[in-house]
Amino acid sequence: MQVTATDADDPTYGNSARLVYSILQGQPYFSVEPQTGIIRTALPNMDREARQEYDVVIQAKDMGGHMGGLSGTTEVKITLTDVNDNPPKFPQSVYSMSVSEDKVPGEEVGRLKAKDPDLEDNGLVNYRLIDGDGISMFELSTNSETREAVIKLRKDAAGASTPEEADDDCTKGCNRSVSGSSTGRVYGSSTEEVCRRQHKGSS
């Protein structure tokens, strides 16, 4: 951005109206071009999540900035806008869930939520199942209000055609990997979930 000061002195007479800009407050984050008043960032990789707003004070001094010149100042409030620079993160690396064997398709197994410090669309997290030995047994959706991953049964909890297969699945359990991604970018952040069937009436 650019600030511009004016001087009522005659610009054709000496340096009385020749202005030079300098920064009095806002370093080391920003700088100002002495001749044009253009304010620029002075540090790379400024992070909105660490600090969002800055108060910068710019001085304009006549007489070409030399001693004896008169000056005036202005305050500029600078707000860093958000970019999608943070991956979603799960609070836990492992989640354990259980589901009764008499649950019907479509019933909820559990929920989990990843956090993304970015703002608005950049911080909206969507989820998908990416891996696991029981992945075909479950479906996953994103709750639009809470932004939680909702895990539901896609078919019966055992996912087996015979009682023997069901008992075998109950013993093994179902390990699933879930990934979280925010708008426009997919990250490797993931969590392993363990879902085990519980026999009806078991402790």
N, C-alpha and C positions, 0 to 999 in steps of 0.2 A: 504494500500500500504506500501511498505518498501523502505527505503533508506539505502545504504551501503557505508561506507567510508573505505579507505585503509590507512595503515601506513607502511612506508618503513623501520621502525626500526625493529630490530630483535625481533620476538615475543617470543623467548625463554629466553630473557634477561629481567628480572624484569617486570615492568608494562609499559614499554616504548611504546609498540604497543597495549596495551589493551584499547579499545575504549569504551566510554560511550556516549550515545546520550541524548540530552535534547532539549526541544522546546523553542525557543527564541521569536517567534511570532506565533500567531494562537490560543492562549488560550483565552477564556475557551472552544472554540469549538472543539479543537483537543488535543491529547496527543501523546507522543511517548514512546515506551518501551525502557528503558535505554540500555539494552543489545542487542536487536535485530534490533532496528531502525524501527520497525513496527509502522506506524502512524494509530491511531484509532480516531473515533469520541468520544468526551467526553460529549456531551450533547444529550439527547433524543429528538426526534421529530424535527429535523432540517428541516426548511421550505424553499424550493427552491424559492417559490413565494416571500418570504421576503428578501432572499439574496442567490445568486446563486454561487458566486465565493469567494474564500478565498486565501490569500497569507500566507503560513506557512514557517517559517524559522527554520531549524533544525541544531543544532550544534553537531559535533562529537569531543570529547576531549580525548586525550591519557592520559597515567598515571592513567588509571582507573577513570578519572574525578577529580583527586585530584589537589590541588594547585600546580602550577608549570608546569602543563601539557599544551601541545600545542593543539590548536583547529582549526577547519575549519568549515565553514557553507555552507549550500545549501538552495535555495529557492524552495519551492514546491507550484505550483498553483493547487488548488483543486476546481473542479466544481461539484456541486450537480446535479445529474440527476433527471429527473422528474418522479414522480409516480402519479397515478390517485387518488389524495386525496382531490379534490375539486368538489363539486356538481355544476351543471349548475344552474345559477340564472337568473330569468327574471327581467329586470329593473322595471317593473310595476307589481303590484299584480292583477290589473284589466285592461282589454282592452275592448274598446267599438268599434264595427264595425257595418256597415249597408250594406245592399244589396238590390238592386231594385228588385221588383217582376218579372220583365221581363228578368232577367238574365237567361242564358241557362246553362245546365249542363256542367261542366268543366271550367266555368269562375271563375276567382280569386276573393275571397272575401276580403282577407287581408293577411298581413304577420306580424310575430313577431319573435324576436330573443332572445335567452338566451345566457349568457356569461359564459365561463369556462376558468379560468386562467391557467389550465394545458396546456402542450405543445403537439404538433403533434397529434397522434391518441388519446391520453388521453384527449385532449381538443375538440375533434370533438363531436358536439352535434347532436343527433337525436331526433325526436319528435313523439308523438303519442297522439291521442285523448283518454282520459281515462274515461270521464264521461260527462253527460249532457242530458237534455231533448230533444235536437235537434240533437243528435250525428249522427243519421242515415242520416241526410240531407247533411252532409259535409264529405269531405275527406281531408287528410292532408299529405303533403310530405315535404321532406327536400331538399332545393336548395343546390346542391353540391358545388357551387362556393361561395355563400354568407353565407351558413349555417343557412338560415332563414327557419322558418316553414311557408309553403305556404298553405293557407286554400282555398279550392275550393268547389263549389257546386257539390254535387253528383247527385242531381236531382233538380226539380224546387224549387225555393226559399221557397215556402210555404210548400212543402212536403205534400200536402193535395190533396185529390181526388175531393173535391167540393169547390166552392167559399166560402161557409160558413166556412169550415174548414180552408181555407186559411186566411180568415179574423180573425178567432180565433187565428191562429198561429201568425199572424202579431201583434195582441194585446199582446200576451204572451211573444213573443221574444224567443230566443234560447240561453240557457246558456250552455257553454261547458268548460270543464277542459282540459288543455293541460299540459303534463309533458315533461320535457327534461331529457335526459340521456346521459352520455358520455361513451366511450368505456369500456366495461367490468363491468359496474356498473350502476344500476338504482337508482335514488334518488327520494325523495318525493317533490322536488321543482316543483311547478306548478303555473299556472296562470289561473284565470277564465276569459273567454272571453264572451262578450255579443254581439250577432248579431241579429239585428232587421231588418225585411223587411221594405222597404219604398215603398209606393204606387207610381206608376208612375204618375208624375206630382204633387206630394205632396211637401210641403215645408219642 
